[in-house]
């Protein structure tokens, strides 16, 4: 982000905005602060956001310079934190470069083709249900249906759910839109079928599947951000596996107590000199 006057050109990243005891703060510094803190400023105007971040950077520099004057950076705890922050910054910057080299238009198109365009279409269902509090009530509703009453009428009479007014009609939904037990039952049915009572955390359901259809596949442009996220996760896992395989990794010192009982969760010890 950058502050820009209506008449003047956009500032350059290395342009200085402020100085603290002669030490500069640039637009690039504000952009980095925005990456780290901007998520907490959603809905704040651009100008207010810029002023907040600049003020935070000034405060940080004032305190950090005072800490250096008092040689706090010589403290072992401070040195560990500095080393940790430096390693994280280096990792994040290099990782971004690696991902940018792998996530290009060609890779995005290939991922879209494999995982969306040529993949089996996802399904969505149109169903009705009767929701009651007990299995006995669900069985009573079933008996009414078997006696010839319409599903809509039984839903209006028995169902405690908000869809009762519409005869239990839930409209169209995908499997992931509903709780697992309900989704498993619906997507195992054929249109026109009525289920046996199905229990979920909301109660007991009697379900009627009306229709099933393929979900329309998005275009590449419509799916682009989801594709990039999926591709980044896939490439990141591959890259990390490759880099770990080339590294000499040895885990030492995980002894006793919780660490020995659960090697995947080593003990965390307090910061000590």
GIGI-V323634 format. One line per field, one symbol per residue. burial: + if it has 9 or more other ideal C-beta (glycine too) atoms within 8 Angstrom, else -. A space follows every 50 residues. Layout:
burial = ???
This chain:
burial = ++--------+-----++-+----+++-+++-++--++--+-------++ -+++-+++--++--+-++----+----+++-+------------+--++- -++---+++-++++-+------++++++++++----++++++-++----- ++++++-++-+-++--++-+--+++-----+++-+++-+-----+-++-+ --++++++++-+--+----+--++--++-+++-+++--+----------- ---+----+--------------
